[in-house]
């Protein structure tokens, strides 16, 4: 192959490459990326013809012609694969399956009259075919075609092979990125749908309990989560108060949360006494649903508004806080294993008398385990129960809604308003 009689200065070539790289940096469509690249390369060397081949997904000797300067219209090989010409054998077949760079200086002599790829090659004198490797396999090949009178310095071919290989990887990475973006968008839509279904299982309205104020807050750390709270109307005006936290996060936790909701609502009239409900839930979860270490922490209480009493049982859940005057009492007198670990667990229950002005706060560990940013020692501090208790005392005579808002604000400020790493649920009940 004769050398080029003239060649641009290195400064001019650098300017062309820099302009091409800038243009490529803003491209997200693989097909547009190919066009921009070839426009730039065409400014560096003779503008002859080209033909690109792919044997990805093909069985020898079959291959696809993915691009050609002879195409009447350019097809997108990623979205219009079914319209691409499929050939077998011939000189193009040799290039497609060579597995190495191929330089042909006497193209007309090598091109048979019945060659299946003659349409793409006739009229050119020489070609330089450069493969693009995928895991070491030359699945794609691009051939530069030089017309009579076109010169190309052979010393440029190694650099062209290097550039072609890097460009091929970049194009494939862009294809994969776009596919991943589409897959993530579809997955996010599914997760959003799961989250909407999950939130539909929560109480549509807070109960109206004579002599008490009720407020609640619920936020998942992802589209869907494993926190769950509920209220059950009971005979004689009583109310069942339920809060639970499924181990883990995201969709798996949301599914088990939905199962817990379904089991809890499966037998109306069985929501008292508290210990019996927890034993019933534990039995059903162990028998059919919890696997591989998953479990559910839960707190369930029966509020008797007339008697102003709260009877509760606890299954590994954070003890609720009862604020009375200048003290914070921990409702931790009873407690057993979380739900779903082992069967035949007996849950105890206890009763506490409520006084006017008492504030009861039920919460999940996403509150007390909310984390501050890394400190100077590279550690993260937890919000903690002590900080929660001090905050509740500071709430004073604040109503239930105001107390929930205060806790939410303080937890968010503590984490510098970063997205929560765990689901967060609060239920506040003020005894009037």
C-alpha distance (Angstrom), angle and dihedral (degrees) to the residues before:
residue distance angle dihedral
X1 . . .
X2 3.81 . .
X3 3.80 117.4 .
X4 3.78 122.5 -109.4
X5 3.79 110.9 -88.9
X6 3.78 90.9 -141.8
X7 3.77 133.0 19.3
X8 3.79 133.6 -171.7
X9 3.78 119.1 -103.0
X10 3.77 116.1 -96.6
X11 3.81 88.6 -112.1
X12 3.80 91.1 57.8
X13 3.79 92.4 45.8
X14 3.81 90.7 49.2
X15 3.81 90.4 51.9
X16 3.83 90.9 50.7
X17 3.81 92.3 48.9
X18 3.80 92.0 45.8
X19 3.80 90.9 51.2
X20 3.80 90.6 49.0
X21 3.80 93.2 48.6
X22 3.80 91.4 51.0
X23 3.79 90.6 51.1
X24 3.80 92.3 47.8
X25 3.81 92.6 50.1
X26 3.80 91.6 68.6
X27 3.80 97.9 45.5
X28 3.81 121.3 105.9
X29 3.82 99.7 168.0
X30 3.85 112.3 83.1
X31 3.81 92.0 -148.4
X32 3.79 91.8 52.8
X33 3.80 88.8 46.7
X34 3.82 90.1 57.9
X35 3.83 91.7 50.1
X36 3.80 93.4 49.1
X37 3.80 91.9 47.2
X38 3.79 94.9 49.9
X39 3.80 91.8 46.4
X40 3.78 88.4 55.8
X41 3.81 94.8 44.1
X42 3.81 89.7 48.5
X43 3.80 88.9 62.0
X44 3.81 90.0 58.3
X45 3.79 100.7 49.4
X46 3.80 142.2 17.1
X47 3.79 113.6 -54.6
X48 3.79 99.8 -127.7
X49 3.77 124.2 140.2
X50 3.75 133.3 -67.5
X51 3.76 141.1 -159.3
X52 3.80 128.0 -167.5
X53 3.78 124.5 -157.3
X54 3.79 134.4 -167.2
X55 3.76 132.1 -168.1
X56 3.79 94.2 178.1
X57 3.78 106.1 137.1
X58 3.81 91.8 1.5
X59 3.81 129.2 118.5
X60 3.81 118.0 -132.7
X61 2.94 130.3 -64.4
X62 3.83 89.6 21.2
X63 3.82 121.8 92.7
X64 3.81 138.6 161.1
X65 3.78 128.3 -119.4
X66 3.80 100.0 -136.7
X67 3.82 100.2 175.4
X68 3.75 136.9 8.2
X69 3.77 138.6 168.7
X70 3.81 84.3 -132.0
X71 3.80 95.4 59.4
X72 3.83 110.6 114.3
X73 3.82 85.9 -144.5
X74 3.76 129.4 14.0
X75 3.78 113.9 -115.7
X76 3.78 125.8 -152.6
X77 3.82 105.2 -118.6
X78 3.81 91.7 -157.5
X79 3.80 98.2 50.7
X80 3.84 102.3 22.4
X81 3.78 101.2 41.0
X82 3.81 91.8 134.0
X83 3.83 90.3 62.7
X84 3.79 96.1 52.7
X85 3.82 118.8 108.1
X86 3.81 112.1 -104.2
X87 3.82 115.1 -153.3
X88 3.77 136.6 173.8
X89 3.79 129.7 -149.4
X90 3.79 127.2 -19.1
X91 3.78 126.9 102.8
X92 3.80 92.5 -50.6
X93 3.81 88.3 53.4
X94 3.80 89.0 55.2
X95 3.80 89.4 53.1
X96 3.80 93.4 45.4
X97 3.81 93.1 53.3
X98 3.82 100.6 31.8
X99 3.79 93.6 96.6
X100 3.82 91.8 -151.6
X101 3.82 141.0 61.0
X102 3.80 113.8 -70.1
X103 3.84 126.1 -161.2
X104 3.82 118.3 -170.0
X105 3.80 117.5 -173.1
X106 3.83 97.4 175.8
X107 3.80 101.0 49.0
X108 3.84 97.7 156.3
X109 3.82 91.0 54.0
X110 3.81 91.4 50.2
X111 3.80 96.2 47.1
X112 3.81 113.0 90.8
X113 3.77 120.7 -149.3
X114 3.82 91.8 -117.3
X115 3.80 96.3 41.8
X116 3.85 107.9 139.4
X117 3.80 89.8 -137.5
X118 3.78 96.9 48.2
X119 3.82 92.6 111.2
X120 3.81 90.5 63.2
X121 3.84 97.3 42.8
X122 3.80 110.2 35.5
X123 3.79 116.9 106.6
X124 3.81 93.6 34.4
X125 3.82 126.4 103.2
X126 3.79 103.1 -159.5
X127 3.80 141.7 12.8
X128 3.77 138.9 -162.1
X129 3.83 112.5 -156.6
X130 3.81 115.6 -164.6
X131 3.82 121.6 -174.4
X132 3.80 126.2 -141.2
X133 3.77 110.7 -143.8
X134 3.78 127.9 -141.3
X135 3.79 112.7 -169.9
X136 3.79 88.2 -21.2
X137 3.80 94.4 -51.1
X138 3.83 120.0 113.8
X139 3.79 97.4 -132.8
X140 3.80 94.7 156.4
X141 3.81 132.1 39.5
X142 3.78 130.7 -172.8
X143 3.79 119.3 -163.0
X144 3.81 123.3 -161.0
X145 3.79 110.3 -147.7
X146 3.81 119.7 -152.0
X147 3.80 120.9 -156.0
X148 3.80 122.2 -145.5
X149 3.78 109.1 -70.0
X150 3.83 94.7 23.7
X151 3.81 112.8 123.9
X152 3.79 128.2 -159.6
X153 3.79 124.8 -176.5
X154 3.83 106.1 -123.8
X155 3.80 88.3 -144.5
X156 3.80 88.0 70.2
X157 3.81 94.4 59.3
X158 3.86 97.5 81.5
X159 3.80 90.3 50.9
X160 3.81 90.6 46.4
X161 3.79 89.4 52.5
X162 3.79 90.3 51.1
X163 3.80 92.2 48.1
X164 3.80 92.4 44.5
X165 3.79 92.0 52.1
X166 3.79 93.5 48.6
X167 3.79 90.9 45.8
X168 3.80 90.7 50.5
X169 3.78 91.2 52.6
X170 3.79 90.6 46.8
X171 3.78 91.9 51.1
X172 3.79 92.3 48.0
X173 3.81 90.6 48.1
X174 3.79 89.5 52.1
X175 3.80 90.2 51.1
X176 3.79 90.3 49.8
X177 3.80 91.7 46.5
X178 3.79 91.5 52.7
X179 3.79 91.1 47.7
X180 3.79 90.3 48.8
X181 3.80 90.8 48.5
X182 3.80 90.5 52.2
X183 3.81 92.0 45.9
X184 3.81 91.8 49.2
X185 3.80 91.0 48.4
X186 3.81 90.3 51.9
X187 3.79 91.0 46.1
X188 3.79 91.4 48.4
X189 3.81 89.9 51.4
X190 3.80 89.4 52.2
X191 3.81 91.5 47.9
X192 3.78 90.0 48.8
X193 3.80 89.3 53.0
X194 3.82 89.8 49.4
X195 3.80 89.3 50.0
X196 3.79 92.1 51.0
X197 3.80 90.9 49.8
X198 3.79 89.9 48.4
X199 3.80 93.7 50.5
X200 3.80 89.3 49.2
X201 3.81 87.6 63.4
X202 3.79 91.9 60.5
X203 3.81 119.7 89.9
X204 3.80 111.0 -74.1
X205 3.82 89.9 -146.7
X206 3.77 137.1 12.5
X207 3.82 116.2 -105.9
X208 3.76 121.0 -102.4
X209 3.80 104.0 -128.7
X210 3.82 117.2 -176.4
X211 3.80 110.2 -118.7
X212 3.81 94.5 11.4
X213 3.81 139.9 86.3
X214 3.80 118.4 -143.7
X215 3.80 128.8 -163.7
X216 3.80 132.2 168.3
X217 3.80 141.4 -173.4
X218 3.80 129.3 -166.7
X219 3.81 129.3 -176.9
X220 3.78 129.6 162.4
X221 3.80 123.1 -148.4
X222 3.82 90.2 -137.3
X223 3.79 134.4 22.1
X224 3.79 87.8 -73.8
X225 3.78 132.0 15.4
X226 3.76 147.1 177.8
X227 3.80 104.9 -107.5
X228 3.79 116.1 112.1
X229 3.78 135.0 -179.2
X230 3.77 131.3 175.4
X231 3.80 145.0 169.9
X232 3.80 123.2 -140.5
X233 3.84 120.6 -162.4
X234 3.78 109.1 -135.4
X235 3.80 133.8 -164.7
X236 3.81 117.8 -82.5
X237 3.83 92.3 28.2
X238 3.79 97.4 -65.5
X239 3.80 125.1 140.7
X240 3.77 132.7 -146.3
X241 3.82 113.9 -139.7
X242 3.80 115.1 -158.3
X243 3.79 131.2 -179.5
X244 3.79 126.0 169.3
X245 3.79 141.4 170.7
X246 3.81 122.8 -154.1
X247 3.79 115.5 -147.2
X248 3.79 114.2 -106.2
X249 3.77 129.9 18.3
X250 3.77 142.0 -97.0
X251 3.78 128.6 21.5
X252 3.85 98.9 -15.1
X253 3.80 89.9 54.1
X254 3.80 91.0 45.1
X255 3.81 91.3 53.3
X256 3.80 92.1 52.0
X257 3.79 89.1 45.2
X258 3.82 89.0 55.7
X259 3.80 90.3 48.2
X260 3.80 90.8 51.0
X261 3.79 89.3 50.5
X262 3.82 91.5 50.0
X263 3.81 93.2 48.5
X264 3.81 91.9 46.7
X265 3.81 90.3 53.1
X266 3.80 96.3 40.6
X267 3.79 96.5 89.9
X268 3.82 113.4 39.3
X269 3.75 113.8 -153.6
X270 3.82 95.4 30.3
X271 3.81 97.0 96.6
X272 3.79 94.7 104.2
X273 2.92 138.6 102.9
X274 3.85 97.9 33.5
X275 3.82 95.9 -134.7
X276 3.80 91.6 54.1
X277 3.80 92.9 53.5
X278 3.81 92.5 51.0
X279 3.81 91.1 48.5
X280 3.80 90.2 49.8
X281 3.82 92.3 49.5
X282 3.78 92.6 46.2
X283 3.79 92.3 50.7
X284 3.81 93.3 51.2
X285 3.80 95.1 44.4
X286 3.81 94.3 48.4
X287 3.75 92.6 45.4
X288 3.80 98.5 51.3
X289 3.77 118.1 -0.5
X290 3.80 121.6 32.7
X291 3.79 115.0 81.7
X292 3.78 137.9 162.7
X293 3.78 97.2 17.6
X294 3.80 99.5 -47.2
X295 3.80 115.5 144.8
X296 3.79 142.9 161.3
X297 3.79 126.6 -127.0
X298 3.79 112.1 -151.0
X299 3.79 143.7 177.4
X300 3.77 119.8 -163.8
X301 3.78 127.1 -178.4
X302 3.79 137.5 173.4
X303 3.78 113.6 -138.9
X304 3.81 116.0 -155.4
X305 3.83 104.9 -164.0
X306 3.80 94.4 -171.8
X307 3.81 95.2 51.8
X308 3.85 92.9 32.2
X309 3.77 91.8 -132.3
X310 3.78 133.5 136.4
X311 3.80 119.3 -154.2
X312 3.78 113.0 -169.4
X313 3.79 146.4 174.1
X314 3.79 127.4 -166.0
X315 3.81 132.9 -150.4
X316 3.79 106.1 -166.1
X317 3.80 92.5 -55.3
X318 3.80 127.3 138.9
X319 3.80 108.2 -85.8
X320 3.82 109.4 -108.1
X321 3.80 117.6 -119.6
X322 3.80 121.2 -118.0
X323 3.80 111.8 -162.1
X324 3.80 112.6 -155.7
X325 3.77 117.8 171.6
X326 3.79 107.3 -55.3
X327 3.80 94.9 -15.6
X328 3.78 135.9 82.6
X329 3.79 114.5 -148.9
X330 3.79 120.9 -159.3
X331 3.80 114.3 -138.6
X332 3.79 93.0 -141.2
X333 3.79 103.0 121.1
X334 3.79 90.3 113.1
X335 3.76 131.5 35.1
X336 3.79 143.3 141.4
X337 3.78 140.1 169.7
X338 3.81 121.0 -41.9
X339 3.78 116.8 -96.9
X340 3.78 119.4 -86.4
X341 3.81 101.6 27.4
X342 3.80 103.5 97.3
X343 3.78 134.2 -7.4
X344 3.81 130.4 -116.4
X345 3.81 94.9 41.6
X346 3.79 116.8 160.1
X347 3.79 116.2 -145.5
X348 3.79 121.1 -156.6
X349 3.76 123.9 -148.6
X350 3.75 136.0 -157.9
X351 3.80 137.2 -169.2
X352 3.80 128.1 -130.6
X353 3.80 125.2 -168.9
X354 3.79 115.2 -129.0
X355 3.77 124.8 -140.7
X356 3.77 132.4 -154.6
X357 3.81 108.7 -84.2
X358 3.81 95.2 24.0
X359 3.79 116.2 141.3
X360 3.80 119.3 -154.5
X361 3.81 119.4 -163.8
X362 3.81 122.6 -168.4
X363 3.80 114.9 -172.1
X364 3.79 144.7 161.5
X365 3.78 124.4 -121.6
X366 3.80 91.5 -101.3
X367 3.82 84.2 83.4
X368 3.79 101.1 50.5
X369 3.81 93.5 34.2
X370 3.79 94.4 50.6
X371 3.80 106.3 129.6
X372 3.77 133.4 -135.4
X373 3.82 119.2 -140.2
X374 3.79 118.7 -84.2
X375 3.78 113.0 -68.6
X376 3.79 127.2 -144.1
X377 3.80 90.8 -82.0
X378 3.80 91.3 55.2
X379 3.82 93.3 -108.4
X380 3.77 133.4 122.4
X381 3.78 120.9 -132.5
X382 3.80 120.0 -142.4
X383 3.79 122.0 -132.1
X384 3.80 87.6 -125.1
X385 3.78 136.4 -171.8
X386 3.81 94.5 -85.8
X387 3.78 91.9 57.4
X388 3.82 89.7 46.9
X389 3.81 92.0 51.0
X390 3.81 92.0 49.3
X391 3.78 89.5 49.9
X392 3.80 92.5 50.2
X393 3.79 90.9 51.9
X394 3.79 88.9 50.1
X395 3.79 89.4 54.7
X396 3.80 87.6 68.4
X397 3.79 112.0 170.7
X398 3.79 92.8 -8.4
X399 3.81 113.3 141.2
X400 3.81 121.7 -108.1
X401 3.80 94.8 -97.9
X402 3.79 91.8 47.7
X403 3.79 91.5 49.4
X404 3.80 92.2 51.8
X405 3.80 90.0 48.8
X406 3.81 91.0 50.0
X407 3.80 93.4 50.6
X408 3.81 91.6 47.1
X409 3.79 91.7 50.4
X410 3.81 94.4 47.3
X411 3.80 93.5 48.2
X412 3.81 90.9 49.1
X413 3.80 91.9 48.3
X414 3.80 90.8 47.8
X415 3.80 89.7 56.4
X416 3.82 91.7 42.5
X417 3.81 88.7 -115.4
X418 3.80 93.1 -65.9
X419 3.84 115.5 153.7
X420 3.82 109.6 -86.0
X421 3.79 117.0 -100.8
X422 3.81 92.5 -149.4
X423 3.79 136.3 32.2
X424 3.81 114.6 -87.4
X425 3.80 126.0 -151.3
X426 3.81 130.8 171.4
X427 3.79 132.5 -177.8
X428 3.80 117.4 -176.3
X429 3.83 123.4 -171.7
X430 3.81 121.6 -174.2
X431 3.79 119.6 -162.2
X432 3.82 106.8 -139.6
